[in-house]
Structure formats: C-alpha cells, structure tokens
Amino acid sequence: MKKATKFRTMTEEELRQEETDLRKELFNLRFQQVTGEIENPLRIRHIRKDIARVLTVKNEKLKVKRGETKV
C-alpha cells in the first residue's frame, strides 16, 4: 500500500497513469482469484484502497484548481 503523501507529489498525468495501472492490476488479481491462482488475496484490498487514495488526491487537486478549497 502506498501513502497518500506519495500520491500528492505526483502530477495529474502521473495520477491518471497510476490509476490505470492499479485498475489493470486489480483486474488481473480478480481474474487470478476466480481461477484459484491468487497467491495473496489481501492484495486485492490493498489495490482497492490505493485506487481510492488516487481518486481522492485527484479530486483534491481538482478542487484546488477550481479555487473551491485551500490545501
């Protein structure tokens, strides 16, 4: 699991790429789970939380960009 502070240092493009990568990894882990090949089922939970962190940081940056809130 990555910390939100790491995501906050990323640019918007890097965040989009990170989200895409995490979603692909989540898809692969779910596929492995269905086929019974998954080594660490808890990894799914960690990836889901990382995706949520990325989305939260993206939303924070969007609000700052619009001037709706201060950071």
N, C-alpha and C positions, 0 to 999 in steps of 0.2 A: 504494500500500500504506500502511496506517495502522500506527502503532506500538501496541504492547500497552499502553503507558502511557496513551494516549488512551482505550483501552477500559476501563482500570482506573478512570478517573474517572467513568465512566457508571454510572447506576443499573441495577438488574436489568431494569426495564421498558425502558429505553433499549437495553440489550444485546439483549433479545428483539426489539425493533423493528429494530435494526441487522442482526441475524442474518436476519430475514425479508427485509429489503431486499437483503442480499447474495445470499441464495438466489434471489430473483427475478431479480437481475441476472445471476447465473450461468446460470440457465435461459435467459434471453434471449441471452446470449453463445453458449451451446451451440447454440441454435436458429440463430443467425446463422452459426455455424461450419458447420453441416450444409448450409445453403442457400448457402454461399460468400460471404456478405455481410460477414463479420467484418473489421474494419479492423486490429485489433491482437490477434492470437491469444494473446499473452503475458498479456493482461488476465485470461484465464481462470485462469491460475496465480496471479495476484495476488489475485483474488477468493477462490479456494480457501484461500489462506493466511490471508486476513483472516477467513474463516469459522472456521478452526481457532483463530485468536487469540481470537475472540469466545467460542468454546466453552471454551477454556482459562480465560479470565477468569471466565466464568460458573461453571465448576467450582471455581475457587479461592474465589470468593465463597461458594459453597455450602458448601465445607469450613470456611471461617471461621465461617459462620453456625452450622454444627453444632458447632463447637468442636473439630474434628479436627486443625486445624493453626493455626499463627500466621503472620501476614504481616508 
